[in-house]
């Protein structure tokens, strides 16, 4: 969905610093909104909670937030990708009244799946105390709903309201989280307070979606009946979404079950030498990724739409191929330039790793992991950017194979490199380098064969 591109384009085209900054900031929230809220709130609550909770309780809170984030992303990714495909088709057909039904059905599915997954993980596998388990379950539910809402927010133009929703949600997370901990409710209270802020952000986004796409509210029985008869628009994209979410977390899961892990309570593991450096590295790619998202949603979308318009208006083969060639060259140049910028930023941060580690309070032995994570994240950016273009033109098979390849490489390389503690983080680097290079090559090939993709692969008449 590229509706948000109109708002971003309006801002970025204005020749003043404030408008361009707003466009960049909104693109950051569109691409990484829940991630920013969760990591920012987690960091602030960790600092503010030090005088209130003991270190062990703070660790339990932080680990449960990370677990909730990982589980929610795995649960939500297939549902949100399927919903995005459906809404894209509906918007193209201008049947705007159908969007709300898809959203509510996806929201119901997300709620059920996140609750089921949370019960299995927190009560079945980890066996948390009841109060703490319920707090973690609520956190998973709120993060999952927030991820789904973000998939639909991409079709809304109210950039100021979206940005305000995240700002208000983050503020509420800090206020309610610290208040609950100060009242003596421990990590469970802080987790519930943190979830309240997420709920506030979700409620605002939910209101914007419902107001932007009004429709007749069907009874719950009809919604359940519709869900029972629904079949995935593309099983390929649903499977790819699941692989994509698992690929991001498979290395952490493997490390959490290795000698690097430390157990806070039964079944609750974390790896201090791995987790924090990886999250810092992920945050390092957010600024450049946001710029690329803004470019995808504005310039690339306009050029791709122009290409499609030529195709649908009966343009000559020469006109079609000229536009395809121009689109391909501009995209390849932009993605590669963005990668070089990200690689430069990551390399600079890697050189300053001792200073960054001291600033963030990371242990000394985490510096080498931080350097590797930063370099790996640059190639992870290349992978994500290339896959984003492939997903935009809806080449499902290529997208699935790339996500599956990254999942296997990230898991396999991490497991192999764990045999030597000095190589911690190297598996992620190798997986990202190989996957990023393959994704970039696949993107080039996809753009060069865009005519075949348009006329044959994605043509319903030919598929029939």
VOGU-3710 file (C-alpha; in Angstrom, 3 decimals, decimal comma):
1> xxxxxxxxxx> 0,000/0,000/0,000  1,442/3,324/-0,981  -1,215/5,836/0,028  1,074/7,307/2,647  3,387/8,322/-0,168  1,115/11,210/-1,134  1,551/12,810/2,296  5,277/12,118/2,349  5,695/13,507/-1,142  3,795/16,675/-0,258
11> xxxxxxxxxx> 6,114/17,233/2,695  9,390/16,247/1,043  8,697/18,427/-2,008  8,372/21,556/0,137  11,622/23,461/0,040  12,168/23,959/3,773  13,948/22,070/6,512  10,907/21,611/8,756  8,801/19,869/6,094  11,620/17,590/5,003
21> xxxxxxxxxx> 12,350/16,706/8,632  8,672/15,893/9,219  8,657/13,666/6,142  11,759/11,830/7,330  10,422/11,470/10,864  7,100/10,130/9,647  8,875/7,680/7,345  10,839/6,420/10,367  7,585/5,723/12,207  6,000/4,067/9,156
31> xxxxxxxxxx> 8,992/1,750/8,672  9,913/1,124/12,319  7,192/2,624/14,512  6,593/-0,238/16,967  10,330/-0,958/17,072  11,136/2,645/18,015  8,378/2,808/20,637  9,317/-0,509/22,207  13,075/0,029/22,282  12,784/3,699/23,303
41> xxxxxxxxxx> 10,273/2,920/26,035  12,319/-0,073/27,179  15,488/2,013/27,480  13,786/4,865/29,345  11,912/2,542/31,683  15,146/0,680/32,394  16,852/3,935/33,406  13,910/5,304/35,406  13,230/1,923/37,000  16,704/1,480/38,496
51> xxxxxxxxxx> 15,870/3,342/41,734  12,530/1,494/41,986  13,218/-2,147/41,075  16,191/-4,347/41,846  18,444/-5,389/38,899  16,923/-8,883/38,744  13,390/-7,532/38,358  14,525/-5,065/35,694  16,101/-7,947/33,762  12,850/-9,919/33,928
61> xxxxxxxxxx> 10,916/-6,903/32,609  13,366/-6,265/29,745  13,528/-9,916/28,707  9,744/-10,301/28,679  9,391/-7,196/26,477  11,925/-8,662/24,034  10,167/-12,052/24,073  6,811/-10,346/23,521  8,211/-8,350/20,619  9,694/-11,465/18,969
71> xxxxxxxxxx> 6,555/-13,573/19,404  4,232/-10,818/18,184  6,282/-10,250/15,037  6,244/-13,967/14,177  2,481/-14,185/14,775  1,561/-10,955/12,989  3,817/-11,051/9,907  1,807/-13,600/7,844  -1,545/-12,019/8,780  -0,443/-8,446/8,037
81> xxxxxxxxxx> 1,163/-9,422/4,728  -1,987/-11,265/3,637  -4,133/-8,305/4,716  -1,852/-5,900/2,848  -2,235/-7,898/-0,363  -6,018/-7,901/-0,017  -6,210/-4,170/0,716  -3,864/-3,331/-2,153  -6,199/-5,156/-4,512  -9,282/-3,492/-2,990
91> xxxxxxxxxx> -7,755/-0,011/-3,249  -6,761/-0,653/-6,854  -10,363/-1,645/-7,589  -11,561/1,437/-5,631  -13,827/-0,640/-3,387  -12,891/1,389/-0,315  -15,889/0,201/1,701  -14,352/-3,303/1,819  -11,165/-2,207/3,620  -12,740/-2,062/7,067
101> xxxxxxxxxx> -13,985/-5,648/6,799  -10,515/-6,918/5,903  -9,001/-4,922/8,750  -11,454/-6,227/11,357  -11,038/-9,814/10,174  -7,244/-9,472/10,308  -7,489/-7,876/13,755  -9,598/-10,754/15,035  -7,176/-13,334/13,594  -4,199/-11,478/15,071
111> xxxxxxxxxx> -5,833/-11,323/18,500  -6,627/-15,048/18,550  -3,200/-16,100/17,268  -1,272/-13,809/19,628  -3,268/-15,014/22,644  -2,758/-18,650/21,634  0,959/-18,130/21,012  1,398/-16,225/24,265  -0,342/-18,935/26,300  1,842/-21,643/24,729
121> xxxxxxxxxx> 5,104/-19,726/25,268  4,578/-18,023/28,626  2,496/-20,667/30,388  3,447/-23,845/28,506  7,143/-23,458/27,760  8,431/-20,858/30,233  5,808/-21,471/32,960  5,775/-17,969/34,362  3,880/-17,111/37,545  0,248/-16,320/36,794
131> xxxxxxxxxx> 0,422/-12,538/37,291  3,656/-12,164/35,318  2,375/-14,487/32,582  -0,852/-12,506/32,196  1,137/-9,244/31,970  3,378/-10,763/29,258  0,304/-12,071/27,419  -1,258/-8,596/27,376  2,019/-7,125/26,102  2,152/-9,652/23,235
141> xxxxxxxxxx> -1,451/-8,823/22,332  -0,835/-5,054/22,263  2,377/-5,282/20,239  0,714/-7,652/17,744  -2,236/-5,318/17,256  0,128/-2,376/16,849  2,078/-4,181/14,112  -1,149/-4,951/12,247  -2,386/-1,372/12,551  0,920/-0,158/11,087
151> xxxxxxxxxx> 0,298/-2,280/7,979  -2,954/-0,364/7,413  -1,603/3,036/8,459  0,418/2,979/5,234  -2,836/3,828/3,444  -3,625/6,854/5,648  -2,503/10,420/4,984  -2,798/11,820/8,550  0,937/11,823/9,216  0,662/14,265/12,154
161> xxxxxxxxxx> -1,902/12,053/13,904  0,215/8,930/13,385  3,312/10,620/14,776  1,331/11,990/17,721  -0,086/8,533/18,436  3,389/7,077/18,888  4,603/10,037/20,925  1,584/9,826/23,246  1,866/6,043/23,500  5,556/6,232/24,435
171> xxxxxxxxxx> 4,830/8,883/27,059  2,029/6,804/28,583  4,271/3,718/28,640  6,875/5,586/30,664  4,396/7,216/33,065  2,265/4,130/33,741  5,220/1,744/33,786  7,220/3,679/36,368  4,083/4,424/38,415  3,122/0,751/38,620
181> xxxxxxxxxx> 6,656/-0,195/39,661  6,759/2,608/42,266  3,498/1,322/43,768  5,212/-2,001/44,432  3,768/-4,130/41,621  7,208/-5,250/40,414  8,073/-6,266/36,830  4,488/-7,417/36,167  3,160/-3,941/37,009  5,809/-2,230/34,903
191> xxxxxxxxxx> 4,994/-4,550/31,998  1,276/-3,780/32,295  2,001/-0,045/32,458  4,196/-0,372/29,380  1,354/-2,195/27,595  -1,060/0,630/28,454  1,057/3,006/26,370  1,040/0,549/23,472  -2,736/0,291/23,814  -3,091/4,086/23,652
201> xxxxxxxxxx> -1,051/4,218/20,413  -3,050/1,337/18,931  -6,427/2,885/19,836  -5,510/6,121/18,051  -4,329/4,255/14,948  -7,411/2,021/15,092  -9,651/5,105/15,179  -7,834/6,621/12,194  -8,219/3,424/10,167  -11,937/3,060/10,960
211> xxxxxxxxxx> -12,583/6,744/10,230  -10,593/6,720/6,993  -12,256/3,554/5,689  -15,845/3,597/7,000  -18,078/0,686/6,299  -20,992/-1,319/7,563  -20,016/-3,093/10,756  -20,891/-6,746/10,298  -22,110/-8,854/13,245  -19,494/-11,070/14,897
221> xxxxxxxxxx> -21,216/-14,190/13,551  -20,807/-12,956/9,971  -17,161/-12,052/10,565  -16,479/-15,543/11,922  -18,308/-17,067/8,971  -16,284/-14,960/6,542  -13,035/-16,021/8,234  -14,082/-19,653/7,927  -14,525/-19,382/4,155  -11,485/-17,192/3,474
231> xxxxxxxxxx> -8,509/-18,618/1,656  -5,130/-16,875/1,464  -4,746/-14,527/-1,474  -1,277/-15,974/-1,875  -0,001/-18,861/0,247  3,450/-17,928/-1,020  3,342/-14,492/0,618  1,863/-15,881/3,851  4,701/-18,407/4,132  7,219/-15,718/3,171
241> xxxxxxxxxx> 5,903/-13,450/5,929  6,376/-16,210/8,505  9,901/-16,958/7,264  10,732/-13,243/7,305  9,772/-12,858/10,976  11,517/-16,071/12,026  14,675/-15,116/10,138  15,088/-11,935/12,192  14,893/-13,837/15,492  16,359/-17,268/14,754
251> xxxxxxxxxx> 19,916/-16,236/15,686  18,753/-14,798/19,032  16,776/-17,944/19,823  19,817/-20,103/19,100  22,100/-17,928/21,224  19,533/-17,938/24,055  19,861/-21,725/24,168  23,662/-21,809/24,107  26,433/-21,410/26,692  26,254/-17,646/26,055
261> xxxxxxxxxx> 22,821/-17,468/27,675  22,044/-16,625/31,284  18,867/-17,795/33,007  16,968/-15,250/35,099  14,258/-17,749/35,998  13,317/-21,179/34,696  12,881/-20,960/30,907  13,654/-17,221/30,740  17,025/-16,717/29,027  18,979/-13,776/27,696
271> xxxxxxxxxx> 22,475/-13,241/26,290  23,947/-9,988/27,560  26,915/-10,196/25,182  24,662/-10,638/22,128  21,229/-9,080/22,648  22,141/-5,439/23,298  24,738/-5,140/20,480  22,237/-6,611/18,007  19,493/-4,168/18,985  21,909/-1,225/18,765
281> xxxxxxxxxx> 22,920/-2,395/15,282  19,272/-2,626/14,214  18,622/0,911/15,404  21,641/2,100/13,392  19,894/1,266/10,106  16,613/3,030/10,949  17,524/6,532/9,616  18,706/5,338/6,190  15,899/2,793/6,002  13,369/5,549/6,651
291> xxxxxxxxxx> 14,805/7,600/3,777  14,568/4,589/1,499  10,969/3,955/2,610  10,135/7,559/1,782  11,721/7,114/-1,657  9,841/3,840/-2,239  6,531/5,392/-1,268  7,006/8,502/-3,416  9,464/8,411/-6,334  9,509/4,656/-6,916
301> xxxxxxxxxx> 5,720/4,425/-6,546  5,182/7,235/-9,079  7,577/5,664/-11,587  6,114/2,191/-11,148  2,567/3,554/-11,468  3,593/5,344/-14,658  4,932/2,046/-15,989  1,673/0,296/-15,150  -0,339/3,117/-16,717  1,554/2,696/-19,989
311> xxxxxxxxxx> 0,865/-1,043/-19,892  -2,871/-0,652/-19,169  -3,355/2,157/-21,677  -2,042/-0,006/-24,503  1,380/1,608/-24,923  3,809/0,266/-27,476  6,440/-2,282/-26,491  9,098/0,367/-27,006  7,380/2,793/-24,608  6,867/0,055/-22,029
321> xxxxxxxxxx> 10,472/-1,111/-22,195  11,854/2,427/-22,030  9,915/3,119/-18,834  10,923/-0,275/-17,397  14,571/0,400/-18,184  14,445/3,839/-16,569  12,646/2,462/-13,512  15,166/-0,359/-13,146  18,216/1,903/-13,457  16,914/4,490/-10,983
331> xxxxxxxxxx> 15,990/1,798/-8,464  19,313/-0,030/-8,698  21,261/3,219/-8,338  19,192/4,386/-5,361  19,363/1,107/-3,441  23,101/0,730/-4,006  23,795/4,351/-3,012  21,714/3,927/0,145  23,665/0,756/0,943  26,986/2,581/0,582
341> xxxxxxxxxx> 25,748/5,330/2,925  24,599/2,735/5,470  27,872/0,822/5,191  29,803/4,037/5,847  27,668/4,824/8,914  28,009/1,276/10,243  31,767/1,270/9,693  32,131/4,604/11,505  30,091/3,316/14,443  32,165/0,120/14,469
351> xxxxxxxxxx> 35,340/2,196/14,809  33,719/4,055/17,721  32,427/0,823/19,276  34,341/1,252/22,590  32,832/4,721/23,051  29,334/3,491/22,088  29,628/0,537/24,480  30,705/2,805/27,328  27,894/5,250/26,578  25,260/2,479/26,606
361> xxxxxxxxxx> 26,758/0,586/29,532  27,599/-2,549/27,517  30,193/-4,972/28,934  33,717/-4,803/27,548  33,509/-8,252/25,950  30,472/-7,106/23,929  32,525/-4,606/21,882  33,661/-7,206/19,329  30,083/-8,440/18,925  28,882/-4,858/18,474
371> xxxxxxxxxx> 31,409/-4,280/15,676  30,329/-7,441/13,861  26,634/-6,635/14,380  27,057/-3,144/12,923  28,763/-4,451/9,775  26,191/-7,226/9,455  23,317/-4,764/9,826  24,557/-2,801/6,791  24,162/-5,919/4,637  20,888/-6,665/6,426
381> xxxxxxxxxx> 19,768/-3,232/5,222  20,721/-4,192/1,659  18,710/-7,390/2,050  15,649/-5,573/3,398  15,819/-2,809/0,779  16,133/-5,247/-2,120  13,342/-7,446/-0,762  11,191/-4,338/-0,307  11,406/-3,601/-4,029  10,651/-7,240/-4,890
391> xxxxxxxxxx> 7,669/-7,209/-2,540  6,451/-3,919/-4,034  6,177/-5,477/-7,505  4,671/-8,625/-5,901  7,155/-11,245/-7,097  6,108/-13,796/-4,480  8,370/-16,735/-5,346  11,558/-14,669/-5,304  10,541/-13,016/-2,046  9,797/-16,383/-0,420
401> xxxxxxxxxx> 13,077/-17,988/-1,485  15,068/-15,013/-0,234  13,355/-15,039/3,164  13,726/-18,796/3,486  17,392/-18,548/2,490  18,081/-15,860/5,086  16,287/-17,929/7,743  18,431/-21,002/7,032  21,670/-19,042/6,690  21,140/-16,968/9,829
411> xxxxxxxxxx> 20,254/-20,015/11,896  22,917/-22,296/10,416  25,819/-19,845/10,478  24,989/-18,724/14,020  24,881/-22,334/15,266  28,207/-23,176/13,613  30,030/-20,057/14,821  28,840/-20,595/18,408  31,350/-23,415/18,715  33,963/-20,720/19,285
421> xxxxxxxxxx> 32,974/-17,933/21,726  35,304/-15,520/19,913  33,176/-15,875/16,771  29,931/-14,741/18,424  28,134/-12,479/15,945  30,121/-13,663/12,933  27,329/-16,027/11,876  24,929/-13,092/11,565  27,483/-11,170/9,485  28,054/-14,048/7,064
431> xxxxxxxxxx> 24,311/-14,698/6,718  23,609/-11,022/6,004  26,453/-10,699/3,502  25,337/-13,712/1,477  21,612/-12,925/1,752  22,097/-9,232/0,983  24,152/-9,983/-2,116  21,631/-12,566/-3,342  18,704/-10,219/-2,696  20,386/-7,382/-4,580
441> xxxxxxxxxx> 21,041/-9,693/-7,537  17,435/-10,949/-7,387  16,147/-7,364/-7,342  18,178/-6,507/-10,448  16,926/-9,603/-12,230  13,327/-8,864/-11,184  13,474/-5,309/-12,526  15,101/-6,442/-15,761  12,329/-9,011/-16,281  9,509/-6,713/-15,117
451> xxxxxxxxxx> 7,670/-7,055/-18,451  7,460/-10,825/-18,046  6,408/-10,413/-14,420  3,629/-8,011/-15,437  2,327/-9,787/-18,526  2,806/-13,426/-17,480  3,610/-14,154/-13,824  1,158/-11,662/-12,248  -1,441/-11,834/-15,016  -4,601/-13,590/-13,723
461> xxxx> -5,689/-14,490/-17,256  -2,384/-16,278/-17,958  -2,357/-18,025/-14,556  -5,882/-19,288/-15,194
//
